[in-house]
């Protein structure tokens, strides 16, 4: 060891003798650092446990909320999704209604107690000679005959015949050769063929006025059972029914469903025209529905003490313009929105949204 190293040790020993507090801090600092590290690890562990407990609590709260609320409010905020899923609901006070799925070649009988029964059917084939394709619409059974002889097809016998759309109805045939097409493909000249035992059972259960909803899976109207105790606001005429049906469907198709709220009513099947009521299609529903909003107006009254008379109308219009600019709405849209408080259900609207667009079906006389 050289002399330089001896001098350094001597200086350190001298400093420890002259400044004993410095030497104490030199040994105490590692101890304090260790204590701080241990304390931080304990607090971090407690924080993780607290966070985990909160997550469990939040999950339990969310689970309870899902069971408590039946309405998905988040979906209401998603305007596109909301608009895509809205339908016009028609209510019936009867114990059953019929749903004819033309696309599935299946008839569903919906009962008030929640039960559903299905029957395979075969609908109209437009490619047959004098054939008519079965078409969508909201209909009702308007006649019942245990045995009906066709005036168009050489007195062909139809068993348990129940027409709902002019001459088109549910029925069976004397033979069973057509059974292989039931539930598979359209094979009739227009009517809805069923097995004889199924047609007989349906005949017993259905009264005149039973609702029939025929569609291909794209209907903008649906049928539901009226809640217990629900009644129409008043006695409606046939004209009243058609106006309300046009009002409800028109509000959806014109994007005004949230502004012109639908009027709930129980439909009387006996007033439904034999040509049916328009059910439209979900493909025609706009992507978005208009949202109602209110614009605050500031009414500045003139100060009688001050000689300056402020124009309150001008200030109000300027404020209105600022709000409309922020909302991205021009004056024409504002005027349209204000006029949406009520829909004028005129004859043209009824024709457009209530009358079935399929019109009158062709009649083929008997061959000679």
Secondary structure, DSSP 8 states (H G I E B T S, - for coil): --HHHHHHHHHHHHHHHH-HHHHHHHHHHHHHHHHHHHHHHHHHHHHHHHHHHHHHHHHHHHHHHHHH--S-HHHHH-HHHHHHH--EEEEE-SSEEEEEETTTTEEEEEETTS-EEEEE-B-B-TTSTT------EEEE----EEEEE-TTTTT-EEEEEEEEETTEEEEE-SSSGGGGGTTT---BSSSEE--HHHHHHHHHH--TT-EEEEESS--SEEEEE--TT---SS---HHHHHHHHHHHHHHHHTT-TTTS-----B--GGGS-TT-B----GGGS-SS---------------SSSS----HHHHHHHHHHHHHHHHT--HHHHHHHHGGGS----HHHHHHHTB-TT-S--------
